Amino acid sequence: MSTRILLARHGLSTYNLEGRIQGRDDRSLLSSRGEQQARQLGDALRDVPVSAVWCSPLQRARRTAELLLEARGAGPALHPTEGLLEIDLEPWTGLGRDDLRQRHPEDERLWSTRPEELELQRADGRRYRPLLELHQQALALWNELLRSHPPEEEHSVLLVAHNGILRCLLLAALGLPPSAFGRYRLDNASLSVLNVRPGGGRGPQVQIESLNAQGHLGNPLPDFRGGRRLLLVRHGETHWNREGRFQGQIDIPLNERGRAQADAAGSFLAGEILHRAYTSSMARPRQTAEAILAHQPRSVPLTSVGGLVEIAHGAWEGCLEDDIRDRWPQLLADWQSDPERVQMPGGETIQQVWDRSVTSWQRIAAGLHPGETALVVAHDAVNKTILCHLLGLGPADIWAVKQGNGGVSVIDYSPMADRPPVVACLNLTGHLGGVLDRTAAGAL
């Protein structure tokens, strides 16, 4: 059993169009483009079961939820809650970003680099830290959500709210501090999907299935705001993925469906001008990278990187999960609950994979010039360690990230060195059909 949580940011608002700070100001309304986005999102969710819909009471979010439900068709009643209110930026509300930079340059810089440290003053003279307050609000809402829709039962809950509170809700779900706030991006009318399963004594297990998907709006990827961009892709399906076998470093090629997934990823990314490409030295990611690059208008150099090869499963390679459960029942149980503590017989630990994959990733990122985009194609465990590193998670958290065969993630590096890399989207699989990830689970 599990609970699926769908996170939707409101559509484009009047303040968004004007480049003004919204916060909890309720004068910002849904624009005509925002209304269209809400209907597009509702249409995309038409076949997705939804048992409850919660929304912020602010007009731009509530109207998005109303139009979404109207486009989706019959559904549950709307449940507005103050737990989904946007961040309180009272002294800044209504200001344009340029005005803010001119009037409060130090505070604006702090908000952009270390937002958890920002302190503002309300009209009554009280000092407060907006992001810390919002994080506490998100923790309370997350606990309320799990009480109302426990993962021991089957639920699907849609939350329609704002950029700040939804990012803080992600942090609350993943057990991350407010300092990780700047690592995540959520655009207007985007959809993100969390899966929450019972986790025994460690509490619920949360998995990001996808983050900031916008294919339903006709936008393949979030807009590129300058700096350096990396596209991280998992290889297409193999026969062993389909059968649920542990592949590891056995060099299994793509199957027919995997080749089709790789070609679909190439079509999906055809509008992105790629300057460089990198792949694990194994066949399945190389075949995937070559299929993606075939859609580029010019030749792109493809480099093999040894540090991106899949985790060595050792004696488990080629085995089904049931085979492993028969021979190593406790080790498999530990792998599924505490993966950072496990070394497979003759294989690697997650920490070893983490060290080599993150080092390889950082070298690739450092080698890009401003304005360049690079493709990186690798494997399930490798991609998970890289994404966990970027999201502020650790080796114990690899199950918190899903990587579908042919799924695309985007990471943007700001031209300003004091900004963290941003996961602009994660595990986009809409080019393979639907807003949910339907690819093979495989084995890891």
C-alpha positions as CSV (number, residue, x, y, z in Angstrom):
1,M,0.0,0.0,0.0
2,S,1.1,3.6,-0.5
3,T,0.0,7.2,-0.8
4,R,0.7,9.2,-3.9
5,I,1.0,12.9,-3.4
6,L,0.7,15.2,-6.4
7,L,2.2,18.7,-6.0
8,A,0.9,21.3,-8.4
9,R,2.1,24.9,-8.3
10,H,-0.6,27.5,-9.3
11,G,-0.7,28.8,-12.8
12,L,1.0,32.0,-14.0
13,S,-0.4,35.0,-11.9
14,T,-0.6,38.7,-12.6
15,Y,2.3,39.3,-10.1
16,N,4.3,36.6,-11.9
17,L,3.8,38.4,-15.2
18,E,4.8,41.7,-13.6
19,G,7.9,40.3,-11.9
20,R,6.6,41.3,-8.5
21,I,7.0,39.5,-5.1
22,Q,3.7,37.8,-4.0
23,G,4.2,36.1,-0.7
24,R,0.8,36.0,1.1
25,D,-0.6,39.0,-0.8
26,D,-4.0,38.0,-2.1
27,R,-4.2,40.8,-4.7
28,S,-2.3,38.6,-7.2
29,L,-4.8,36.8,-9.5
30,L,-4.5,34.0,-12.0
31,S,-3.7,35.4,-15.4
32,S,-5.5,34.2,-18.6
33,R,-2.4,32.2,-19.4
34,G,-2.5,30.8,-15.9
35,E,-6.1,29.7,-16.4
36,Q,-5.1,27.9,-19.6
37,Q,-2.2,26.2,-17.7
38,A,-4.6,25.1,-15.0
39,R,-6.9,23.5,-17.6
40,Q,-4.0,21.8,-19.3
41,L,-2.8,20.3,-16.0
42,G,-6.4,19.1,-15.2
43,D,-6.6,17.5,-18.6
44,A,-3.3,15.7,-18.0
45,L,-4.6,14.4,-14.7
46,R,-7.8,13.1,-16.2
47,D,-6.9,9.4,-15.9
48,V,-5.0,9.7,-12.6
49,P,-7.0,8.7,-9.6
50,V,-7.4,11.4,-7.0
51,S,-9.0,10.8,-3.6
52,A,-8.6,14.3,-2.1
53,V,-7.6,17.8,-3.2
54,W,-6.1,20.3,-0.8
55,C,-5.3,23.9,-1.8
56,S,-4.0,27.2,-0.5
57,P,-6.9,29.6,0.2
58,L,-5.1,32.4,-1.8
59,Q,-7.0,33.3,-5.0
60,R,-4.3,32.3,-7.5
61,A,-4.0,28.8,-6.1
62,R,-7.7,28.2,-5.3
63,R,-8.7,29.3,-8.8
64,T,-6.0,27.0,-10.3
65,A,-7.5,24.1,-8.3
66,E,-11.0,24.9,-9.4
67,L,-10.2,25.1,-13.1
68,L,-8.0,22.0,-12.8
69,L,-10.8,20.0,-11.3
70,E,-13.3,21.3,-13.9
71,A,-11.0,20.2,-16.7
72,R,-10.3,16.9,-15.1
73,G,-14.0,16.0,-14.7
74,A,-15.7,14.6,-11.6
75,G,-13.6,14.5,-8.5
76,P,-13.5,15.1,-4.7
77,A,-14.5,18.4,-3.1
78,L,-11.8,21.1,-2.7
79,H,-10.3,21.4,0.8
80,P,-8.7,24.8,1.3
81,T,-6.1,24.9,4.2
82,E,-4.0,27.6,5.7
83,G,-1.2,25.0,5.9
84,L,-0.6,25.6,2.2
85,L,-0.3,29.4,2.4
86,E,2.7,30.9,0.7
87,I,5.7,32.3,2.5
88,D,5.1,35.5,4.5
89,L,7.3,38.3,2.9
90,E,5.2,41.2,4.3
91,P,7.8,44.0,3.9
92,W,8.6,43.0,0.3
93,T,5.1,42.3,-1.0
94,G,4.4,44.0,-4.3
95,L,8.0,45.0,-5.0
96,G,9.6,44.1,-8.3
97,R,12.8,42.2,-8.0
98,D,14.8,45.1,-9.5
99,D,13.3,47.4,-6.9
100,L,14.2,45.0,-4.1
101,R,17.8,44.8,-5.3
102,Q,18.0,48.6,-5.3
103,R,16.3,49.2,-1.9
104,H,17.6,46.2,0.1
105,P,20.7,44.8,-1.8
106,E,22.1,42.9,1.2
107,D,18.8,41.3,2.1
108,E,18.1,40.3,-1.5
109,R,21.6,38.8,-1.8
110,L,21.0,36.8,1.4
111,W,17.6,35.6,0.2
112,S,19.3,34.3,-3.0
113,T,22.2,32.6,-1.3
114,R,21.3,31.7,2.3
115,P,17.5,32.3,2.6
116,E,17.2,30.5,5.9
117,E,19.2,33.3,7.5
118,L,17.1,36.1,6.2
119,E,15.3,38.2,8.9
120,L,12.6,40.7,8.2
121,Q,10.5,43.1,10.2
122,R,6.7,43.1,10.2
123,A,4.6,46.3,10.3
124,D,4.1,45.8,14.1
125,G,7.9,45.9,14.6
126,R,8.3,42.1,15.2
127,R,11.4,40.5,13.7
128,Y,11.0,37.1,12.0
129,R,12.7,34.6,9.7
130,P,10.3,33.9,6.8
131,L,11.8,30.6,5.6
132,L,12.2,29.1,9.1
133,E,8.5,29.9,9.8
134,L,7.5,28.4,6.4
135,H,9.5,25.3,7.1
136,Q,7.7,24.8,10.4
137,Q,4.4,25.3,8.7
138,A,5.4,22.6,6.1
139,L,6.4,20.1,8.8
140,A,3.0,20.6,10.5
141,L,1.2,20.2,7.2
142,W,3.2,17.1,6.3
143,N,2.3,15.4,9.6
144,E,-1.4,16.4,9.1
145,L,-1.3,14.9,5.6
146,L,0.1,11.6,6.8
147,R,-2.5,11.4,9.6
148,S,-5.3,12.1,7.2
149,H,-4.0,9.8,4.5
150,P,-1.7,7.2,6.1
151,P,0.5,5.2,3.6
152,E,-0.7,2.0,5.1
153,E,-3.8,2.6,3.0
154,E,-4.2,3.5,-0.7
155,H,-4.6,7.2,-1.3
156,S,-3.9,9.8,-4.0
157,V,-3.8,13.4,-2.8
158,L,-3.5,16.5,-4.9
159,L,-2.0,19.6,-3.3
160,V,-2.3,22.9,-5.2
161,A,-0.3,25.7,-3.8
162,H,2.8,28.0,-4.2
163,N,6.5,27.8,-5.0
164,G,7.8,28.4,-1.5
165,I,5.5,26.2,0.5
166,L,5.7,23.3,-1.9
167,R,9.5,23.4,-1.9
168,C,9.4,23.4,1.9
169,L,7.0,20.5,1.9
170,L,9.5,18.6,-0.2
171,L,12.1,19.3,2.5
172,A,9.7,18.2,5.2
173,A,8.9,15.0,3.4
174,L,12.6,14.2,2.9
175,G,13.8,15.3,6.3
176,L,15.9,18.1,5.0
177,P,16.8,21.4,6.7
178,P,15.7,24.8,5.3
179,S,19.3,25.4,4.0
180,A,18.4,22.9,1.1
181,F,15.6,25.2,-0.1
182,G,17.6,26.6,-3.0
183,R,18.4,23.2,-4.5
184,Y,14.8,22.7,-5.9
185,R,12.8,24.4,-8.7
186,L,9.1,24.5,-9.2
187,D,7.5,26.4,-12.1
188,N,4.0,27.6,-12.7
189,A,1.5,24.8,-13.2
190,S,4.2,22.2,-12.9
191,L,3.5,18.7,-11.5
192,S,5.6,16.8,-9.1
193,V,4.9,13.3,-7.7
194,L,5.8,11.7,-4.4
195,N,5.2,8.1,-3.4
196,V,4.9,7.4,0.4
197,R,5.1,3.9,1.7
198,P,5.1,2.5,5.2
199,G,8.7,2.3,6.5
200,G,8.4,0.5,9.8
201,G,10.3,1.9,12.7
202,R,12.1,4.5,10.5
203,G,8.8,6.2,9.6
204,P,7.3,6.5,6.1
205,Q,9.6,6.0,3.1
206,V,9.3,8.9,0.7
207,Q,10.3,8.7,-3.0
208,I,10.4,11.5,-5.5
209,E,8.9,9.9,-8.7
210,S,9.1,13.2,-10.6
211,L,9.8,16.8,-10.0
212,N,8.7,20.0,-11.9
213,A,7.3,18.2,-14.9
214,Q,5.8,20.6,-17.5
215,G,5.2,18.4,-20.6
216,H,1.5,18.9,-20.2
217,L,2.0,22.6,-20.9
218,G,4.0,21.9,-24.1
219,N,7.3,22.7,-22.4
220,P,9.7,19.8,-22.7
221,L,12.2,21.3,-20.2
222,P,12.2,24.3,-17.8
223,D,13.6,27.4,-19.4
224,F,17.4,27.8,-19.2
225,R,18.4,30.9,-17.2
226,G,22.1,30.9,-18.1
227,G,25.1,29.3,-16.6
228,R,25.7,25.6,-17.3
229,R,23.1,22.9,-17.8
230,L,23.5,19.1,-17.5
231,L,20.9,16.6,-18.7
232,L,21.1,13.4,-16.7
233,V,19.4,10.4,-18.3
234,R,19.0,6.8,-17.3
235,H,19.6,4.2,-20.0
236,G,16.6,2.5,-21.7
237,E,15.2,-0.8,-20.8
238,T,17.0,-4.1,-21.0
239,H,15.6,-7.7,-20.9
240,W,17.1,-8.0,-17.4
241,N,15.3,-4.8,-16.3
242,R,12.1,-6.3,-17.6
243,E,12.7,-9.6,-15.8
244,G,13.8,-7.9,-12.6
245,R,17.3,-9.2,-12.6
246,F,20.2,-7.5,-10.8
247,Q,22.5,-6.3,-13.7
248,G,25.3,-4.5,-12.1
249,Q,28.4,-4.5,-14.3
250,I,27.3,-7.4,-16.6
251,D,27.1,-5.6,-19.9
252,I,23.5,-6.2,-21.0
253,P,22.4,-4.2,-24.1
254,L,19.1,-2.5,-24.6
255,N,16.1,-4.5,-25.7
256,E,13.6,-3.4,-28.3
257,R,11.6,-1.3,-25.9
258,G,14.8,0.2,-24.5
259,R,15.8,1.3,-28.0
260,A,12.4,2.9,-28.5
261,Q,12.7,4.7,-25.1
262,A,16.1,6.0,-26.1
263,D,14.8,7.3,-29.4
264,A,11.8,8.9,-27.6
265,A,14.3,10.7,-25.2
266,G,16.2,11.9,-28.3
267,S,13.0,13.4,-29.8
268,F,12.1,14.9,-26.5
269,L,15.5,16.6,-26.2
270,A,15.9,17.5,-29.9
271,G,15.2,21.2,-29.1
272,E,18.2,21.3,-26.7
273,I,21.5,22.2,-28.3
274,L,24.0,19.8,-26.8
275,H,27.7,20.8,-26.8
276,R,29.1,17.6,-25.1
277,A,28.0,14.2,-24.1
278,Y,29.2,11.7,-21.6
279,T,28.3,8.1,-20.9
280,S,29.2,5.1,-18.8
281,S,31.5,2.8,-20.7
282,M,28.8,0.1,-20.7
283,A,26.7,-0.8,-23.7
284,R,23.2,0.1,-22.5
285,P,24.0,3.8,-21.6
286,R,26.2,4.2,-24.7
287,Q,23.4,2.9,-27.0
288,T,21.0,5.3,-25.2
289,A,23.3,8.2,-25.6
290,E,23.9,7.5,-29.3
291,A,20.2,7.3,-30.0
292,I,19.7,10.7,-28.2
293,L,22.6,12.3,-30.1
294,A,21.2,11.1,-33.5
295,H,18.4,13.7,-33.1
296,Q,21.0,16.6,-32.8
297,P,21.5,18.8,-35.8
298,R,25.3,18.5,-35.6
299,S,27.8,16.0,-34.3
300,V,28.4,16.0,-30.6
301,P,31.5,14.4,-29.0
302,L,30.7,11.4,-26.8
303,T,33.1,10.5,-24.0
304,S,33.1,7.3,-21.9
305,V,33.6,7.9,-18.2
306,G,34.7,4.8,-16.1
307,G,33.4,6.4,-12.9
308,L,29.8,6.3,-14.2
309,V,29.6,2.5,-14.5
310,E,26.8,0.8,-12.6
311,I,27.2,-0.5,-9.0
312,A,29.0,-3.9,-8.9
313,H,26.4,-6.3,-7.4
314,G,29.0,-9.1,-7.2
315,A,27.5,-12.5,-6.6
316,W,24.0,-11.0,-7.0
317,E,24.5,-10.1,-10.7
318,G,22.2,-12.1,-12.9
319,C,19.9,-13.1,-10.0
320,L,16.3,-12.4,-9.4
321,E,15.2,-10.9,-6.1
322,D,13.7,-14.3,-5.0
323,D,17.0,-16.0,-5.7
324,I,18.8,-13.5,-3.4
325,R,16.1,-13.8,-0.7
326,D,16.7,-17.5,-0.6
327,R,20.5,-17.3,-0.2
328,W,21.0,-13.9,1.6
329,P,17.7,-13.0,3.2
330,Q,19.1,-10.7,5.9
331,L,21.5,-9.0,3.5
332,L,18.7,-8.3,1.0
333,A,16.4,-7.0,3.8
334,D,19.3,-4.7,5.0
335,W,19.8,-3.5,1.4
336,Q,16.2,-2.6,1.1
337,S,16.0,-0.7,4.4
338,D,19.6,0.5,5.1
339,P,21.4,0.4,1.7
340,E,24.4,2.5,3.0
341,R,25.4,-0.4,5.4
342,V,25.5,-3.1,2.8
343,Q,28.3,-4.6,0.8
344,M,27.1,-7.3,-1.6
345,P,29.3,-10.4,-1.7
346,G,32.1,-9.5,-4.1
347,G,30.4,-6.2,-4.9
348,E,30.5,-2.5,-4.0
349,T,29.0,-0.3,-1.3
350,I,26.8,2.6,-2.1
351,Q,29.4,4.9,-0.6
352,Q,32.0,3.6,-3.1
353,V,29.6,4.2,-6.0
354,W,28.8,7.7,-4.5
355,D,32.4,8.6,-4.3
356,R,33.3,7.7,-7.9
357,S,30.0,8.9,-9.5
358,V,29.9,12.3,-7.7
359,T,33.5,12.9,-8.5
360,S,32.9,12.1,-12.2
361,W,29.9,14.4,-12.2
362,Q,31.7,17.3,-10.7
363,R,34.6,17.0,-13.2
364,I,32.1,17.0,-16.1
365,A,30.3,20.0,-14.6
366,A,33.5,21.9,-14.0
367,G,34.6,21.3,-17.6
368,L,31.6,23.0,-19.1
369,H,31.8,26.6,-20.4
370,P,29.1,29.2,-19.5
371,G,26.1,28.7,-21.8
372,E,26.9,25.1,-22.6
373,T,24.6,22.1,-22.2
374,A,25.9,18.5,-21.7
375,L,24.2,15.1,-21.8
376,V,25.2,12.5,-19.2
377,V,23.8,9.0,-19.6
378,A,24.3,6.4,-16.9
379,H,22.6,3.9,-14.6
380,D,20.0,3.6,-11.8
381,A,22.3,3.5,-8.8
382,V,24.8,6.0,-10.3
383,N,22.1,8.5,-11.2
384,K,20.5,8.2,-7.7
385,T,23.8,8.9,-6.0
386,I,24.3,12.0,-8.1
387,L,20.8,13.3,-7.6
388,C,20.9,12.6,-3.8
389,H,24.1,14.6,-3.7
390,L,22.5,17.5,-5.6
391,L,19.3,17.4,-3.5
392,G,21.2,17.5,-0.2
393,L,20.5,13.9,0.7
394,G,23.0,11.2,1.6
395,P,23.9,7.6,0.7
396,A,21.3,6.3,3.0
397,D,18.6,8.0,0.9
398,I,19.0,6.4,-2.5
399,W,15.5,5.0,-2.4
400,A,14.2,8.6,-2.1
401,V,14.8,9.1,-5.8
402,K,13.2,7.2,-8.7
403,Q,15.0,6.7,-12.1
404,G,12.8,5.4,-14.9
405,N,14.4,3.9,-18.0
406,G,14.8,6.8,-20.4
407,G,13.9,9.3,-17.7
408,V,15.4,12.8,-17.9
409,S,16.6,15.0,-15.1
410,V,17.9,18.6,-15.5
411,I,20.5,20.3,-13.3
412,D,21.4,24.0,-13.8
413,Y,24.5,25.7,-12.4
414,S,24.2,29.4,-11.9
415,P,26.9,31.7,-13.3
416,M,27.2,33.0,-9.8
417,A,29.6,30.9,-7.8
418,D,27.7,31.4,-4.5
419,R,24.5,29.7,-5.7
420,P,24.0,25.9,-5.4
421,P,23.3,23.8,-8.4
422,V,19.5,23.5,-8.9
423,V,17.6,20.4,-9.8
424,A,15.3,22.0,-12.3
425,C,13.4,18.8,-12.9
426,L,13.8,15.1,-12.0
427,N,12.9,11.9,-13.8
428,L,10.7,13.3,-16.6
429,T,9.1,10.3,-18.4
430,G,6.2,12.1,-20.1
431,H,7.8,11.5,-23.5
432,L,7.2,7.8,-22.8
433,G,3.5,8.3,-22.1
434,G,1.4,9.9,-19.3
435,V,2.3,12.0,-16.3
436,L,3.3,9.0,-14.1
437,D,6.4,6.9,-14.5
438,R,5.3,3.6,-16.1
439,T,8.8,2.2,-16.9
440,A,10.0,-1.1,-15.7
441,A,11.0,-1.2,-12.0
442,G,14.0,-3.4,-12.8
443,A,16.2,-4.5,-9.8
444,L,18.6,-2.5,-7.7
